[in-house]
Amino acid sequence: MGFLAPLAGAIGTFFASVGIVGKLILGIGLQLISAKIAKNRAKKAQQQAGGVQFERQYGENVSRQVACGRVGIAGHDCYVNTYGESNKNLQQVFAFSDFPCDGLEKIWAGGKELPLTDQGGGRFTVDSGEYAGLMAFQFYDGTQIAADPTLISGANPAGRWTENHVGTGMCYLVAFLTYNQERLAQFPEFFFQLRGARLYDFRKDSTAGGDGPHRWGDYSTYEFTENPVVMEYNYRRGFAINGDVFLGMEMTPIDLPVDRYAIAANICDEIADYGIRYRCSIIFDADLEHGDNIDAVMQSCGGIIVDSVDGSWPLIGTAQPIVETITDDDLITTEPVRFQRYKSMADVVNSVQGTYPEPSNIWSPVGYDTQTDPTQVALDRRTRDFKLDFTTVPYKAQANQLASIYYKENRFEATAEIVVRPRFQTINGGDWIRWNSARYGNRVWMVSSRSIKALTSDGPRNVVLSLVERSGDIYDSVGVLPPVVPLPPGEPVYLNDLPDYALIPVIATGADGRTYPAFRISWSDVIDPTVTSVEIQWRIKAEPTNIFTRSVAPDANIAFVQEGIVSLTEYEFRYRLVVEGRAQPAWTAWVTVTSLDGGNADLEVGLNNLKQEVKDRFAELQQGLDDTRPLLEQILTNQQLLGAVADSARRRLAVEVGNNRAAFDEQVVVVANDMEALAEQITDVTVAVDDRFAQGRIRFTAAADQTGALARFSVQLRVTEGDAWNDSGFYLQIVDVGGDVQSEFAVMADRFVVLNPGDLDNNFLPLVFEDGELKLQIANIGTVRAGRLLSQNEKVDFNLNTGRLIFRS
């Protein structure tokens, strides 16, 4: 047994040193509640195996998994493709299991079960309801031998999915969606219910002592099952594809005694008052330890694992026959008796409650019936609650029964260790015995471990038994109420328009005291919980291609729009509600409104023109960062210096370690012809660390012709920020504008600061431009041209445009 081998070796060495051999112990499942209490004290909760996976998985770093029994799963989103006219067709691939599954049972979209029509061959269509004609699905159980032809033919660009993408052994599903603005404008959240892997059942293998056609390694002979013991056996043998055991323990069959496994599996299949006694739903995870995966299975059947020199096997939660009766006369009187009547109060509970996944409620957790006893609560003098969730049990009746078993087991508190005569060597771990003691009482016990006392000069090989108290009453059936599954509400009334929507032109006052034209958009409270935001768009009516967009929270109820607004201009506005869980509403029609006169029309026009010119200049400079052509070719291309004589020089340095790279590049070019001359120098530095990238450039250009002179000095910086660039820089230039030589200095930065070095030790603060505001402490100005002067306390307001002076107390 691979993962316990080091532990077993250590135990053997220890007991040999104290004269005990042949140790047999009960492992996983023994005293479940006490073990979990101790585990919770030792460390925080960690990932556990269960039968439900609500979170959709993304990316490549996903552990390999095998679904067994009926499971609810969101799947691994591993491929998205759009194609066709306007890319309105979408293909989405969801991987479910790294081992073949038996079939697809249900699909939910946006919390609603889809009415699926089974077309055969794993093809399902939606022919009625909200998504009729817009959805189809192709299910591959993992035994496929060819790639999906529609994924190959629809790949955009071609080659993204090829005939080699078979997914051998992989159970997956392809969703085909067609865009519809009214009914399917966004991708819904899918959830799936599957019948998991077909498994090898040793009871149905006539070559292994069973009766039937099952053969290990031949998947075609396997059958779907919910039997937890069969699942545990297959996990110990290991799950393999093409001979590669990728999950499980790869134990040999000789270490898994079939006769004992058959007894345990048959107990699980028994019909109890509530139906099949024990069923399991689990997604085995290769990232979990073997003990965690097995523990999750054993918890679904009240099972205990026996680890012995004869192998490993499970004991299932049910009353056992008493195989021996021991009296005080059978004890070795020279050996001590260790007896403990009660547990620590910290390890005793008197109420067990928790949840199980309810398939009829989209596999959401639902509470089972609390298991408690008022008499024991009174005896303990306070409630001692314990939360026990059955993540691998999708049946309420079974969850009730298991909670009752674990609760009652916890209340049988006595433990003991005794040494008895050699004739009791036939007792095994998990056996039930009766110890009728005059001193310690007449009790039924389960053997949790058995050891053989080594031969000594004093006598024969005696038997050491570790005992925990048991009773058949633990496994009595409990009353079971049917699960309470909430009825779905009626179809809600959704909002497609903002209530009391109003669009009004207003005059706004900026932080500098100037007045600006703006628009005020308001609406009443949005009570539709599916609305996540309000998306607003506006544009100048005469320039319909230049559209501004803003997203506003629905509970804001008001939005002011000033960006791109100039005085006395016609604008068009529209909006749409952004929603989740339903079809996306369409944009409203454009509405035309004229802005008011902000009193700064000449200033707005001039500043807007300058803004565009500077923006174009920085765009031109930044484009050079992406131009990989040599500098000389770039100059000749941009300037069209035909018949030119040129010379150039270049220096380069670069180092690279793994994915990390640093480089320096300097280029110098001089070029002239009969009419013009140009000289340019560019120095670049770049660094790249994994997916982070930074680049800096210094560029100096001088040119001369018959019309004037031009010189420019620029510094540009940029780094990656997620999937976007963050840029900064400045340039100095002298240009000839229609015979008028002008100089210009422009800076692009989130914050622009000027600090006088002579005032570093004084209290003078720097000049700062940030967040659209110019901030300075002292200004000495000869002439002020302004539209409005407003005091800091807003008590004096001098509107120069209207000639009004207002004093407020």
Secondary structure, DSSP 8 states (H G I E B T S, - for coil): -GGGHHHHHHHHHHHHHTTEEEEEEE-TTTTHHHHHHHHHHHS-------SEE-S-EESS----EEEESEEEE--EEEEEEEESGGG-EEEEEEEEESS--SEEEEEEETTEE--EEEEETTEEEE-SSTTTTTEEEEEE-S---S--HHHHHH-SSTTSS-TT---TT-EEEEEEEE-BTTTBSS---EEEEEE--EE--GGGBGGGTSSSB--TT-GGG-EE---HHHHHHHHHH-EEETTEEEES----GGGS-HHHHHHHHHHHHSEETTEES----EEEETTS-HHHHHHHHHHTTT-EEEEETTEEEEE-SS---EEEEEEGGGB-TTS--EEE-S--GGG--SEEE-EEEEGGGTTEEEE---EE-HHHHHHHTS--EEE---TT---HHHHHHHHHHHHHHHH---EEEEEE-GGGGG--TT-EEEEEETTTEEEEEEEEEEEEE--BTTBS--EEEEEEE--GGGG--------------------SS-TT-EEEEEEEE-TTS-EEEEEEEE------TTEEEEEEEEEETT-TT-EEEEEE-GGG-EEEE-TT--TT-EEEEEEEEEESSS--------EEEE----S-HHHHHHHHHHHHHHHHHHHHHHHHHH--S-HHHHHHHHH--TT-EEEEEEEEEEEEETTEEEEEEEEEEEEE-SS-EEEEEEEEEEEEETTEEEEEEEEEEEEEETTEEEEEEEEEEEEEETTEEEEEEEEEEEEEETTEEEEEEEEE-SEEEE--GGGTTSS---EEEETTEEE-S----S----SEEE-TTS-EEEETTTTEEEE--
